[in-house]
Amino acid sequence: MSEDQPHLDEEEQREVGERSPPTAKVVHAAVVQQGEDELDRPMASLFWSGVAAGFAIMASVWAEAALRLHVPAELWRDAVAGLGYSLGFLIVILGRMQLFTEHTMVAILPLARAPNRRNFSRVARLWSAVLAGNLAGVAAISALAIYGHVQSQELTGAMLDLSSHLLAKSPTELLLQGIPAGFLIASVAWIRSAADDSSFWIVLALTYPIALCGFTHVVAGGAEGFLLLWSGGAGTGWLVGTFLIPALAGNIIGGTGLFALLAHAQVKAEI
């Protein structure tokens, strides 16, 4: 202890340790361990967890559309309705389901720490299983929403109206707007490891701006895209070529290329 620091007894020093936030190196190690745990899971578990996340993310569309339907058409309506967008992410992330951009960032850190062929293959395996599961889930639940009439006709109309904003965006816009969305979702795992007693508010605070700013998430936006496909408002070519591929690329750049690699770079010299 340096001379300019106050004298603390053993109990006070322990309390200081308990009140101090974890260092970046500690958070990095915790996230790396999460990544190792996810990479070791069976592929079937990853896929079906991804399917469950795809189903659950539709709650974002239901909630946001319902708020738009019931909130008066004032200037602040979209700001209020955007809160509904966070619902699906809360279910998925707090429920420990596999969501592309969140767990894909976690999986990248073990690869960044030990960039070898084995880890590259493990990451590719996780990415493919989770993305396939997510898209299968949103495709199935959006088909149920359109053909199964599990919500009222008024809510279905509001969901399609909400989804139609994607049609006005070019592939370049979707790619660029996918970058901040990928960054924000990837940051969830990092921040939750540093402050895991506030998970609800962390997820809410990091996902609400995606809706508020009109950013693009490949899975949540995929639910809207498949709604348009099944309702006849868009074709398969638009869904795959104009939306899914650019949004996926943007999310990967933001979540992996920016957040994950920068998060690793800040502690690389210390590990």
C-alpha positions in Angstrom: 0.0 0.0 0.0 1.4 3.4 -0.9 1.9 6.1 1.7 -0.8 8.4 0.2 -3.5 5.8 0.5 -5.6 5.6 3.6 -4.9 2.9 6.1 -7.5 0.1 5.9 -7.8 -3.0 8.0 -8.3 -6.4 6.5 -12.1 -6.2 6.6 -12.1 -2.7 4.9 -9.7 -3.9 2.2 -12.1 -6.9 1.5 -15.0 -4.5 1.2 -13.0 -2.3 -1.2 -12.4 -5.4 -3.4 -16.1 -6.2 -3.3 -17.1 -2.7 -4.3 -14.5 -2.4 -7.1 -15.6 -3.2 -10.6 -13.7 -6.1 -12.3 -10.8 -5.2 -14.4 -10.9 -5.5 -18.2 -8.6 -8.5 -18.0 -11.0 -10.3 -15.6 -14.1 -9.5 -17.8 -12.2 -10.7 -20.8 -11.3 -14.0 -19.1 -14.9 -14.5 -18.0 -16.2 -13.9 -21.6 -13.5 -16.2 -23.0 -14.7 -18.9 -20.6 -18.3 -18.4 -21.7 -17.1 -18.7 -25.3 -15.3 -22.0 -24.5 -18.4 -23.4 -22.9 -20.5 -22.5 -25.9 -18.0 -23.9 -28.4 -18.0 -27.2 -26.5 -21.8 -27.7 -26.7 -23.2 -30.3 -29.1 -24.2 -29.0 -32.5 -27.8 -30.2 -32.0 -28.0 -28.2 -28.8 -26.8 -25.1 -30.5 -29.2 -25.5 -33.4 -32.3 -26.1 -31.3 -31.4 -23.3 -28.9 -31.1 -21.1 -32.0 -34.5 -22.2 -33.2 -36.0 -21.3 -29.7 -34.3 -17.9 -30.0 -35.9 -17.5 -33.5 -39.3 -18.2 -32.1 -38.8 -15.9 -29.1 -37.5 -13.0 -31.1 -41.0 -12.7 -32.7 -42.1 -11.2 -29.3 -40.2 -8.1 -30.4 -42.4 -7.7 -33.5 -45.6 -8.5 -31.6 -44.9 -6.0 -28.8 -43.6 -3.2 -31.0 -46.5 -3.6 -33.5 -49.1 -3.8 -30.6 -47.7 -0.6 -29.1 -47.9 1.2 -32.5 -51.4 0.0 -32.8 -52.6 1.2 -29.4 -50.5 4.3 -28.8 -51.9 7.6 -30.3 -50.4 8.7 -33.6 -48.2 11.4 -32.0 -44.6 12.4 -32.7 -43.5 10.3 -29.7 -45.4 7.1 -30.8 -42.3 5.4 -32.4 -40.2 6.2 -29.3 -42.7 4.4 -27.1 -43.3 1.6 -29.5 -39.6 1.0 -29.8 -39.6 -0.3 -26.2 -41.5 -3.3 -27.4 -38.5 -4.2 -29.6 -36.5 -5.2 -26.5 -39.0 -7.8 -25.4 -37.7 -10.6 -27.7 -34.1 -9.9 -26.8 -34.9 -10.0 -23.1 -36.5 -13.4 -23.5 -33.6 -14.7 -25.6 -30.7 -13.3 -23.7 -31.9 -13.7 -20.2 -33.2 -17.2 -21.2 -29.7 -18.1 -22.4 -30.8 -19.0 -25.9 -28.4 -18.9 -28.8 -28.7 -15.6 -30.7 -26.5 -14.7 -33.6 -24.3 -11.6 -32.8 -24.4 -12.2 -29.1 -22.9 -15.6 -28.8 -20.9 -15.2 -32.0 -18.9 -12.5 -30.3 -18.4 -14.6 -27.3 -17.1 -17.4 -29.5 -14.6 -15.2 -31.3 -12.6 -14.3 -28.2 -11.2 -17.9 -27.7 -10.2 -17.8 -31.4 -8.6 -14.3 -31.0 -6.7 -15.6 -28.0 -5.5 -18.8 -29.8 -5.9 -18.4 -33.6 -5.5 -21.9 -34.8 -7.3 -24.3 -37.2 -9.1 -26.1 -34.4 -10.6 -22.9 -32.9 -11.5 -21.6 -36.4 -13.4 -24.9 -37.1 -15.2 -24.7 -33.7 -16.3 -21.1 -34.4 -17.5 -21.9 -37.9 -19.5 -24.8 -36.4 -21.2 -22.6 -33.8 -21.9 -19.8 -36.3 -23.5 -22.1 -38.8 -25.6 -24.0 -36.2 -26.8 -20.8 -34.5 -27.6 -18.9 -37.7 -29.4 -21.8 -39.2 -31.4 -22.3 -36.0 -32.3 -18.6 -35.7 -33.5 -18.3 -39.3 -35.4 -21.6 -39.1 -37.1 -20.3 -36.0 -38.1 -16.9 -37.4 -39.3 -18.5 -40.7 -41.5 -20.9 -38.8 -43.0 -18.5 -36.3 -43.6 -15.8 -38.9 -45.4 -18.4 -41.1 -47.5 -19.3 -38.0 -48.3 -15.6 -37.5 -49.5 -15.2 -41.1 -51.2 -18.5 -41.8 -52.2 -19.6 -38.3 -53.8 -16.3 -37.3 -52.4 -16.4 -33.8 -53.0 -12.7 -33.4 -55.9 -10.4 -34.4 -56.2 -9.1 -38.0 -55.6 -5.6 -36.7 -52.3 -6.7 -35.1 -51.3 -8.6 -38.2 -51.8 -5.5 -40.2 -49.7 -3.5 -37.7 -47.0 -6.1 -37.9 -46.9 -5.9 -41.7 -46.9 -2.1 -41.6 -44.0 -2.2 -39.1 -42.1 -4.6 -41.3 -42.6 -2.7 -44.6 -40.0 -0.1 -43.6 -37.4 -2.7 -44.7 -38.6 -2.5 -48.3 -37.5 1.1 -48.6 -33.9 0.4 -47.7 -31.1 -0.5 -50.1 -28.7 -3.4 -49.5 -26.0 -0.8 -48.7 -28.2 0.9 -46.1 -29.0 -2.4 -44.5 -25.4 -3.4 -44.3 -24.3 -0.1 -42.8 -27.2 0.0 -40.4 -26.4 -3.6 -39.4 -22.9 -2.5 -38.1 -24.1 -0.6 -35.0 -26.7 -3.2 -34.3 -24.1 -5.9 -34.3 -21.9 -3.8 -32.1 -24.6 -3.2 -29.5 -25.8 -6.8 -29.3 -22.2 -8.1 -29.1 -21.5 -5.7 -26.2 -24.3 -7.3 -24.1 -22.2 -10.4 -23.1 -19.2 -8.2 -22.2 -21.2 -5.7 -20.1 -23.2 -8.4 -18.3 -19.9 -10.1 -17.3 -18.8 -6.8 -15.7 -22.2 -6.1 -14.1 -24.2 -9.3 -14.0 -26.6 -8.1 -11.3 -28.3 -5.6 -13.8 -28.9 -7.9 -16.7 -32.5 -6.8 -17.4 -31.6 -3.1 -17.6 -28.4 -3.8 -19.6 -30.3 -5.7 -22.3 -33.1 -3.1 -22.4 -30.6 -0.2 -22.6 -28.6 -1.8 -25.4 -31.5 -3.1 -27.6 -33.9 -0.2 -27.4 -31.5 2.1 -29.4 -31.6 -0.4 -32.3 -35.3 0.2 -32.7 -35.1 3.9 -31.9 -32.3 4.5 -34.5 -33.6 2.2 -37.2 -30.6 -0.2 -37.1 -30.8 -3.7 -38.6 -30.5 -7.0 -36.8 -30.4 -10.0 -39.0 -32.6 -12.2 -36.7 -35.1 -9.7 -35.4 -35.3 -8.1 -38.8 -35.5 -11.5 -40.3 -38.8 -12.0 -38.5 -40.1 -8.9 -40.2 -38.7 -10.1 -43.6 -40.3 -13.5 -43.4 -43.6 -11.8 -42.4 -43.4 -9.9 -45.7 -42.5 -13.1 -47.6 -45.3 -15.2 -46.3 -47.9 -12.4 -46.8 -46.8 -11.8 -50.4 -45.3 -8.4 -49.7 -41.8 -9.4 -50.8 -40.1 -12.2 -52.7 -37.4 -14.7 -51.8 -34.8 -12.8 -53.9 -35.4 -9.6 -51.9 -35.4 -11.5 -48.6 -32.1 -13.3 -49.2 -30.2 -10.9 -51.5 -31.4 -7.5 -50.4 -32.0 -8.1 -46.7 -30.4 -11.2 -45.1 -27.0 -11.1 -46.7 -26.3 -7.4 -46.2 -27.8 -7.4 -42.7 -25.7 -10.4 -41.8 -22.6 -8.8 -43.1 -23.2 -5.6 -41.2 -23.8 -7.5 -38.0 -20.6 -9.5 -38.4 -18.6 -6.4 -39.0 -20.1 -4.6 -36.0 -20.2 -7.5 -33.6 -17.0 -9.4 -34.6 -14.9 -7.1 -36.6 -15.3 -4.1 -34.3 -16.5 -5.1 -30.8 -15.0 -8.5 -30.3 -11.6 -7.7 -31.8 -11.3 -4.4 -30.0 -12.4 -6.0 -26.7 -9.5 -8.5 -27.2 -7.0 -5.8 -28.3 -7.5 -3.8 -25.1 -6.1 -6.6 -23.0 -3.9 -8.5 -25.4 -0.7 -7.1 -23.9 -1.8 -8.2 -20.4 -2.6 -11.9 -21.1 
